[in-house]
C-alpha cells in the first residue's frame, strides 16, 4: 500500500491543524464507541492514516483525565509556581531509520498534539518541542530530567527547561514545562522500510510553571 506523504506547511513543519480538523469532523460524525473499536482494530498503522486514527482513537480519552500520579522528585519544579495545565491528545511520530549497526529501527521524530483546558481547544504541541496557545504565545523547551511512565507502553514523564518564547500571552513567562500522566506513545512494532512513518497515539498533561515572585522585590525603598 502506498503511503500518502505527511501534510506539511511551507516552513516544513507538519500541518497539525489540518489533521485536527479532520479528527474533530470525524468525531462529530461518529459515536464514541466507534472510535474505541477503531483503536482496538487498527494498531499499528503507518503514515497519514495512522495520524488521523491517532487523533480519533485518542479523543475519547480526553474525559475523564487520568488521576494525577505522585510527582517524581526528579522532575519536580522547586521554587516555581504552577501557572496552568493543559491536556494533550495526539500522537508521537516515529521514522524508520538505520541505527549504528545498519538495522532499521523506529526513531522518534516529533509530537503532534492538540491542547485542551476544561474541554476547550486552547493550543497545539509540535516539533521543537514547542507549545503554542491560541493567543499567539509560544514556548520552546529542552529536556532537563525524566522519570518512567506508569506502564511499559507509556512515554516517560519529563521536566523541560524553557529556552525561547514568542508573543506576550499565557506562555510568555513560562520557565518550566512538565509532561505528566502519560498514556501510550511507545512503539512496539518493527520497521521494514526506511523513510516510512509510524504514529503512536498518546495523551498527557503538560504543566506550565513560572518563577515565584519575591514580594519584597515590588516594594519601594
N, C-alpha and C positions, 0 to 999 in steps of 0.2 A: 504494500500500500504506500502510495506517495504521500509524504508528509508536507502539509501546507506550511510555507515559511511563516515564522512568527511576525506579527504586525509590529512595525517599528515607526517611531516618529522620525522627523528629518534629522534630529541630532543623534540618532542611533539607539535611543533607549526604547524599551518595549512599550507599546501603546496600551498601557493598563486600562485607560478609560474606555477603550473600545471593548475590551474583554468584560469590564464591569457592566457596561450597558447590555451586552449580550446576556450576561448572567442574571441581571435584575429583570430583564424582559422575560427570560425563561422562568424565573421564579414567580412572576405574576401569572404566568400561563399554566403553571403546573403545581400540583399539590405537594406538600412537604414529603409525603410518603413516597412519591415517585422519586424525589431526589435521593432518598435513603436507599431505594432499590438500585438506582443507578450507581451510587457509591459502592455498593457491595458487588456489582456485576462487572464494572469496567476497569478495575485496577489490575495491572498498570496499563496506562496508555501513554503515547508519546505525542509531542508536537502540540499544535493549536487545540485539537480536540481535547487533549488532556488538560490544558489550561482552563478551557471553558468548563469542563467537568469538575475541575478542582474548585472553581467558584460555586457552581450549582450544588455540588455534593456537600460542600462545606458550609453553605449559607444556613442550613438548618441547625448548625452548631452555635449560632450567634446567641440564641436564648435557650436555656439559661446559660450564662457564662459559668465555666467551671469554678468551683470554690477555690479561693486562693490558698496556695500551699504556704508552709512556713518559709520565710525568706532565708536562703542560704547566706551565711556570713560572707562568703567570698564575693558576692555580688551586691552587698548592702551599700546604700548611698549615705554614708555617715556625714552628718553636718549639712545635709541638704534637705530641702522641703519639697514634698510631692506637689506638683502643680496640677496635673491631670493624668488620667489613664484612658487609653483607647484600646478597644478590642479589634484585633486584626483577623480578617478572613481572606485566605488566598492560597498561594502555592509557593513552594521552594523550587526553583528551576535548576535543573542539572543538565550538563552537556557531556556527551560521551567523548572521552579523550584518552590517549595513551598515557600510562604512568611511566616512571623512570625505567621500568623493565620492558616497556613496549606493550604492556597488556592494556586492553580497553577497560576503563572504569568510568563511573559517573562522577564528574567534578561539579561541585556547587558553582553556579553561575550568578544567580541573582534572585531576590524575592519579588513577588508581585502580590500585593495585598491591598484591600480596602479597609480603612479605619472607621470604626463606629464608636459613638458615645451616646448612651441612652437610646440605642436603636436607630440613630440617625447617622447617615454618612457624613463624615467630617473631614476626610482626607485620604491619603494613599501612602503606601510604603513601597519603595522600589530600590533599584541598584544604587550602591554607594557605600554603605546603606544610607538612604535618605528617608525622611518622614516629611510630608508636606500637608498642611492644613488648607481648608477651603478659603481661609482669609489671606492666603498667599505666602504665609510664613513657612519656612522650611529649616530643617536642621540635618546635618550630616554627622555621623559618628564613627568611631573606631573602637574595636573590641578591647576592653581593659581586663575583663575577667569572665569566667563562665562556670557553670555548675550543671550537673546532669539533669535531663528532663525526668519526668515522673516514670515513663516507661521506655523500653528499648526502641520504640518507634517514634519517640518524641524528640525533636531537636533540642539542643541544650538551652538552658537559661543563660542570659547574657547580661553583662554590665558594659555599657558603651560610653565612652567619653565624647562629648560634643566637640567637634573640631571646626565646623563652619556653619554659618547661618545665612538666611536670606529673608528679607521682609521684616516688618515690625509688628507682627501679630503674636499669636499664642506661643510660638516656638522660638521667638527671637532671643529669649534669655535662658533657654534650656541649657543645662550644663551636663546632665547625665540622663541616659535612657536605659531602662531595664527591659529585657524581654522575659516575661513571666508566664506561668500557666500554659506552657506549650503543649499542643496536641498534634501529632503527626509531623510530616515534613521530612522523614527519613526514608531513603531509598533502599530497598532490599533486593531489587532485581539486577540482573547482569545486563551489560550493554554490548551490542554486537556490531554496531555501525558508527564509526567516528563521525562527529558532526551532528548527530541526532540529539534531540532534547527530550527530557522527561520532567513532568511536573508532579510534585508530591504535595497533595492538599495539606494545609495546616491551619491552625488557629493559635492565637497567642494574645496576651495582653502586653501593651507597651506603656510603661510608666515613665512620665517625664518629670524631671526634677530641676529645681533652681537652687542657687546658693541661698542659704539663710541670710536674711538681712539683719545686720547688727543695729539695734535701735539707737545705740549711742552715736552711731555714725551720722544720724539725721538730726542730732541735737546741735543747736548753735552754741558757740562759746563766747 
